[in-house]
Amino acid sequence: MNLSEFPDGKEEVSFGEIAAKCGLNEPEVRRLLRHAMAFRIFHEPRKGYVAHTAASKRLSHPLMKAWLGFATEELWPSAVKTVDALQKWPDAQEPNQTSFNLAHETDDIFFTEIAKEPARDTRYADAMGWFNSGPGLEPTGLVDSIPWEQYRTVVDVGGNTGLVSQAIAKKHKSVKFFVQDRPEPIKEGIDRLSPEFEDRITFMEHDFFAEQPVIADVYLFRWILHDWSDKYAITILRALIPALKDGAKVILNEFVLPPPGGASAFTNKVLRLVFGTSRDDFH
């Protein structure tokens, strides 16, 4: 049952209605939902009835649902294999020497593995779209802090479905963008591109380990290099060299993890949970 909208425009529905729609027993549904209510997801306005909270409405958003599916089915199973991966590959540099490989029993790298199932790959693209829109994670700082109007062409390397390029293009209307990525997100990006950007955003399939084919003013890497070991990050950047003209810029948009005590406990936890450990941790 999709609880984003209750049947017939109702503001609340009974546990029994939900159980019938889901094909489950009412006691199990009641226990599960009351557990969620303890975390302010749904609430019980009167005994036996369920209504939305701000949190449950938010969870019904398609991109948020994609993020939850990605987190629970891709990231969490991988997280519990972290120690196993460290023991098996203590000096890992290869992208298929990860906890993801152990959890999903594959020798392929993450991007190759999820591309085997279009729905799984689309969910990943949507999850990244959600992640890019979160408070403090949206591209506002990138859009506002760089004088984009000084440049004519920007290559968004590994730009997924082009959401960041669109955010920049919306404010800086003189800039043209090339969004490069794997075939699957490129197709998604083309299908979803707003007509207002059709003459300024071009999508192209490109492996960023291969020689860069586009000569441009700027090469943007937003949250790309943290996915790769130093060995591969260097290869990605070196692939730009044949295309670099005098004055070309390479912009790396990544999080810089704070030193111990350099941020609030909450901020430190979130950054290290999402972006891993900083090099200072090894000194």
N, C-alpha and C positions, 0 to 999 in steps of 0.2 A: 504494500500500500504506500502510495506517495503521500506523505504527511505535509508536504509543502502547502497544499491547499486541501482543506477538509471538504468532504462531499457536500454538494448543494449549497456551497457558500457558508456552511456552518462555522461558528466561532469555536465550537467544542464538539467532540464526539465521545461516545462511551468506549470503555475498554472492550466491551462486547463487540461493537462495530469494527473496531480495529482488528480484534482477533479473527472475526469472520472474514475480513478482507485479506488478512495475511495467511489464513489457513492454519492458525495456531490455537492452542487452548487459552482461554481467557486468563486463568491464573498465571501462566507463564508470561503473557503479555503484560499483565498488571505488575508483576514483579520487575520485569525488565524496565518498563517505563518509569516506575517509581524509583528505581535505581538511578535512571537518567535524571529524574526530577531532583534528586539529591545534589546534582551538579548544575541545577538551574536550566536543564534542557527539558522543555515542556513543564507544565504545572497542572495541578488538579484543582480547578476553580470551585468545584463541588464534588462530593464523593462519587466516584465511579466515572468521572468525565475528564477528558484530556484537552488542554488548550495549549497554544503556542506561547513560548517566551521569545524574547529577542534572539536568544542563542539558537533555539530550534529553527526559527525562521531563517537565520543566517546559514545554518547547516543544510538547508534545502536548496541553496544556490547551486546551480550546476557545476560551477568551477570549484566551489568548496567541496562538493561531493566528490569531484575528481581528485582533489588533494587528499581527502580522507581515504579514498580507495587506494591511491598511490602509497600513502603513508602506511596503511595497515597491511597491504598485500605485497608491497615491494620493500619498503624501508624497515619495518619492524622485524620481519623474518630475517633480514640481513643483519640487523643490529645484534640479535642474540647469537650470531655466529662470529662476532668480532674477535673474541679471544681465540677461537679456533683458527681464524684466518691469520692472526698474528703468530700463532704457534707454527702454522704450516709454512707461512711466507714471512719470516721476521724482517727481511730486508726487501720487501716487495717494491718493485718499480713498474711491473706490468699491470695493465688495466684489467686483466682477467685473474688477478691474484687478490681477490677481495672477498669479504664476507657475503656479498651478493652472489658470487659464483658458488660458494658452498651452500647457501640457503636455497638457491634455485637449481642446483646440480647442473651447472652448465660451464663450458670452457669459453663461451663467447663473452665479450664485454657487454656491459649493461645495455648500451644503445642498440647493439646488434640483437640481443636477446629479446628486448621488448618489441622491436620492429617485426618480429615473427608473427605477432598478433596485432592487427590494426587497431582493435578496440583498446588494447593495452597501451599502444603507442599514442593514440589520441588522448587517452586519460592522462598520460604523462605530460603532453603538451598543454592540456587544460590545467593540470595541477601547477605547472610552472607559470601559467597565466594568472592563477590565483595567488601564487607565492609572490609574483611581481607586483601585485596590487595591494599587499598588506601594509599596514601602518609602518612607516620607516623602511619599507622594502620597495615601495613604489618608485618609479624612475624620476620623481620630481627633482631631486637633487642633481641628477645627471642632466636633465633637461635645462635646468636654470643656471647651473654653475659653469657651463662651457659656452663660449661665444660661437655657437653653431653657425650663425649668419655669416661668419668669415669663410666658411667652407661651402663648396659647391656639391661635392660628392662624398658620401660616407658609406663604407662597407660594414654592415653589421654582421660580424663573423660569428657563426653559431647562434644566429638571431632567432631561432625557433620559428614561431608563427608571426613574428614581426611586431609584437606589441610595443616594444621599446622604440623601434623606429617610428611607429605611428605616433607615439607620445611626443617625440622630438619634432616630427614633421608637422604636427598640429600647431605647434607654437612657432616654428621656424620654417616658413613656407617657401623659402628660396633654395632649400637643400634637397637633393635627391639621394635616395638610399638604395643600396643593394643588400638584400637580406639573404645570407647564405646559410644553408644547413643541410641536413639529410633529406632524402626524398619525401619522407612521410610528413614532417612538420612543414616543409615547403608547400606541399599540396594543401594542407590545412590552412596555411597562411593565405594562399591564393584564393581559396574558397571563401575565406572570411574577410578579405580585404574590403574596406569601405571604399565606395566609388570616389570619395574626395581625395584618395591617395593614389589612385590608379596611374596617374601620370608622374608620380614622384617616388613610388616604391616598387622596385623590381625584385622578384624572387628568383633565386637560382640555386640549383643543387651544387654543393661543393664540399669536398672533404678537406677540412682545414689542415690536414697533414700534407696535402698536395700543394704544388706551387700556386700562389695566388694569381688568378687570371685578370683581375680588375685593377687598373691604375686609378687611384682615388686620392682625395685630400686627407681622409681620415679612415683608420681601421679601428673599429670599436669591438672590444671584447668585454661583454657584460656577463660576469659570473661564469666564465668559461674555464680559466686556467686552474681554478681550485679543484676541478674535477680530475685533474691529471697530475701525475708525478712530475718532478722536476725534469726528468729525461724527456718526457713527452711535451711538456710546456715549452721547453726550448725548441723542440722540433716544430711546434705550431708557430712560434714567432719567427723562426728562420724561414718558414715557407713564404713569408711576406716579402723577403728581400728582393726577389726578381721584379716585383711590382712597385717597389718604393721609389718615388721620385723625390727630388730635392724639396724639402719642406713638409713632406708628408708626416702626419701624426699617427701614433699608435696610442689609443686610450684604453687603459685597463681599468674597468670598474669592478672592484672587488672589495670585500670587507677586510679591514686591517684589524686583527684581533687585539684587544687591549692587553697590556701587561697585567700581571697580578695586582689587584687593587685599583686598577685604572678605570673601572666602570662599576656600576651598581651590580649587586649579586644577580639580579634578574637579567640585565643586559648581557652580562658575562655568560650566564647559563644559556641564553638563547643563541648567542653567537657561536659558542663552542659546540652546542648541540647541532647546529645547522652547518657550520663551516669547519668543524674539526679543531685540531690543535694548532697552535702557532709554533713557529720555529723556536721561539724563546723557551718553550717547554723542554727542549732538548739540551739546554745549556745550564 
